[in-house]
Amino acid sequence: MKPLDIAKLVIDPADGLLVYLHMDGKPSYEYIYREANGLRWNNEKQALHAHEPSRWKPEELLSQMASTLRYYSDEELRFTKETDWQGVSPELRACLLSMLARNQSL
């Protein structure tokens, strides 16, 4: 499985959770909606997000993204020391870090 680093994670009041990825010349994920799992690719922002943001808790959505990318593109989402966190409380950050670590061990 190829690692896929999270460049930035944003909690936006209008858009909910946005996950920006280190793309390194990779194609975008504009067709991820075909997986029929509620995820979308925002071409303008170059980020993954939920089609219906109010439907998801941030930790549920990140788990859904990680599972989908594992299946969709054989990639493992991961945080790095350089991940930029915007609008994320320390409690939520700890929850997301823990959730993604658990998800990776599956």
N, C-alpha and C positions, 0 to 999 in steps of 0.2 A: 504494500500500500504506500502510495506517495504522500508525503507530508504536504499540507496546504496551510500556510501560515495566515493567521488573522492579522491584518495590518491595523485595522481600527474597528472598534465596536462602539456603536452609538445608540443611545436611547433617545429617540426624538418624539416629542409630544404628538406630532401629526402622523409620523410614519412608523412609530413603534421601534422595534429592534432592527438596526441596520448593521450588516456584517460586511466590511470591506476586506477584500482578500489581496494578498501579494500575488499579482497576476503573472509577472515575469514573462510577458509575451504570450501567455496562454489565451485561448479563445474565451470569450465571456460565457456565462451560463444562461444566456438569453432563452434557451429552450428548456430550462429546468421545470417550467410550468407543465410540460408534457408528462411529468411524473405524477401529476394529479394529487399533490400532497399539500397544497396551499402555499407553496413557495414561489417567489417571483424574482427575476433579475431586473434591477433598476438600471437601465442603460445610462441615464443621465448621471446618476450618482455612482455607477459602477459598484453596486452593492447588492447582496442578497437581502430579501425582506419577506414579510408575509403578505399574502394577498388581502387577508383580513386581519390586520394587526391586533385589533381588540379581542380577537378570539384566543390569543396565545399569551401565556406568561412568558417572560424572556427565557427562562431556563427550558421550558417546553419547546420553544421555537428553536433555540440553539441546538437542542438534542435532535429535533427533526431535521435541521440543516445538516448536522454531522452524519446522521444515519443516511440521509438522501445522498450526500456527496460520497459516502462510502460505497453505496450501491451504484450510483449514477456514473461516477468517474474514478472509482477505486482510489479516492483521496481521503486522507485523515486530517480533519480540521484540528488546528492546534494554536494555542496562544504562545507568544514569544515574549521575551523581555521588552521588545520594542512595540508591542501592541499598544495602541493609543486607545484609552478608555474615555468616552465622553458621555456625560449625563448618567453615569453609572455609580450608584452608591457603593461604599466599601462592602456592605453586606451582600448586595447583589453580585458584585465582582467575585467575592469569595464563593458564592453559590455557583456561579457560572464556571469558574475554574475547577471546582470540585466535580460538577456535573460532567464537564468535558473529559476530565481525567477518568472518571468512572466509565464513560461511554467508550473511551479508547481501550479500556481493558476488556471489553466484551469480545 
